[in-house]
Amino acid sequence: MKTVTIEGHLRTEAGKKAARQLRSQENVPGVIYGGAQEVNFYAPAKAFKSLVYTSEFQLAEVKIDGKVYKCILKDLQFDKVSDALIHVDLLELVADKKVVATLPLKLVGSSAGVKAGGKLISKVKSVKVKALPKDLKEFIELDITNLELNGNLRIEDIKTPNMEIMNSPRIPVASVVMTRQLKQEESAADKAAPKK
């Protein structure tokens, strides 16, 4: 799994004025929680770029004063006007403590319905899971090979060993719909068929 390394510094002062001061120097204040103690830190804004601006699930390795914290991204705050990143919340991964994370969903295989002329519609890009840190993956795969024309795959069809999916089981993930051309061909075939 991809890991982004961030060199951070402990924050000595708290409050809006101190945070504003950090941001004016192109730094982003953040907090790491979930471990033994909460850690308030800051790091250069550009250090977060590859962690924040991606659809991939990645780990963050934050180095602060000689200590390394393995984390996942939990929450972000952006400035309403400039859209600049202004705060980061990270969750420290503790080996025996389950965490909730959002993992991208990757559809694999060639759908039988698409081969029959249908169109694949992907409805869910990611799923929320609860798992131990060692069981987290870059993405979750869902095989769509047996997905027929006008068929649906739902959250309940996703098999994830050692992970509990938090999304509602009935939510459709992917479906194959009939294309306009296929509908026209079918109706033309119906009209051409001799009436009994």
N, C-alpha and C positions, 0 to 999 in steps of 0.2 A: 504494500500500500504506500502511496506517495506521502512523504512527510515534508512539511515546510518548516525550516528552521528560522526562528525569530530571536534576534538578540535584543533582550529587553533590559530595563533598569527599574529598580524599585522606586516607587513614588513616595517621597517623603512628606509632601504636603497634599492635603485633600481639599475639596471645595471647588466652586465654580471658577474662582479667580486663578487658582493653580492649574486647573484643566485648560482654561483659556490660554494661559501662558504657554503650556505644552503644545497646544494646537497651533499657536502662532509660530512655533519653531518646527512646524511640519511633523509633529509627533502625535500619536494617538494614545490616549489613556485607556487602560483596560483592567480587567479583574479576572483572576483565576480562582474558581471556587470548586468545591466538591472533594478536595483533599483534606489534609490535616488542618490547614488553616487557609484563610482567604489571602490572596496575594494581590496587592494593588501595584500595577506596573505601567510603564509606557514604552513604546518602541516607535521607530520612524514609520510614518504612514506607508512608505513604499515597501516596507517589510511584510505588510499584510496583503499586498496586491494579489499574489498568487493563491492565497488562502481564501480571500473574499470573492474575487471576480472570476469564479469558475463554477461549473455545475457538478464538478467531481467532488467526491467525499475524500477528504484528506485529514491527516493528523497534523497537529502543530506541536513542534518541539520548542518550547520557550526557554531560553537560557537567561537566567537572572542571577547575578552575583555568584557565579560558579555552580548554581543549582539548575537542574534540568527538569522541566515539567512537561509530561506528555499530556496533550489536551486535544479536545475537539471543539470546534466553533459552536457556540450556543446562541449568541445573539449579537446583533449589530445595530448601531445607530448612525444615521446619516444626517447631515445638515439639510434642513428643509429648503434652503435657498441654493447653496452651492453644490449640494449632493456629495459633499466630501465626507469621508468616514470620520466620525467624531468619538466613537466609543466601541470597545470590543469586550464581549463576555466569553470567556473560555471555561470549559468544564474539564477539570483534571481527571485523567483516567486512573482509577485505582483497581488493581488486578481482580479483587474479589467483589467489586461493587458494580451492579448492572447499571448501564447508562441508556438513555433514550437518544437515538440519533436518527437523522434523516438520510437514507441511502438512495442513490439513483437507481432506477429500474432499467434494465437492459433487456430488450426483446431479442431472442435468438431463434434461429431456424427459419424455414420458409413455410408460410401458412398454406394449407390445402385450399382455403377459400380464395387466397390471392392467385394461386395457380389456376383456379377456376374462373378468374376474371374479376374478382372482387377487389375492393380497396381496403387496406389496413388502416384503421384509425387508432392511434395511441392516445389514451385518455388520461393516464397517470404517469408522471415523469419520475416520481420518487415515493418511497414509503417510509413511514416512521416505525422504527424497530426498537425493542428493548433487548439488550444483550450484554454479556460480559465483554470488556475491551478486547480480549484475545479473539472473540468470535466476530468482531466487526470486519466488514469487507468494503472494497472500493465501490462495489455495486452488487445488486441482486439480479440474477438472470431468471427470465421466464421464457420457457420454450413454447413457441406458438405454432409448431409443426402441425398439430392436430386441430388447429382453429379453422372451422368450416365457414362457408359463406353464410352470412347472417348469424354467425356465432359470436359469443362473448367469452372472455376470460375475466374472472373477478379476483379481488384481493385474496379470497379463500383458496384460489388455485395456485398461489405462490407457495412453494415449499422452501422453507428456510430452517435448516437444522440449527439448533442452539440459539434461535432468535424468535422473539415473540413479535408479531406484527400488530401494531397499535391501531391501524386504520380499520374502518368498518369492513367486515368480510364480504358484504354484498356489492361494494363499489366496483363498477366495471373498469378494467385496466386497459383492455384492448378488444376491438371488435373488427369483423370484416363485413363491410356493407357492399351491397350490389351497386355497381357503377351505372351511370345513365345509359351507356352504350349497351351493357348487358341487359338492362331492362327493355331497351328498344328492340334488341335482337329477340328476346323472349316474347314480347308482344307481337312482333312480326311473325314469329313461328306459330303463335297461337292463332293468328288471323289466317295464315296459310294452311293450317291443319283443316282437313275436311270435317264438316259438321256431321254428327251422327243423328 
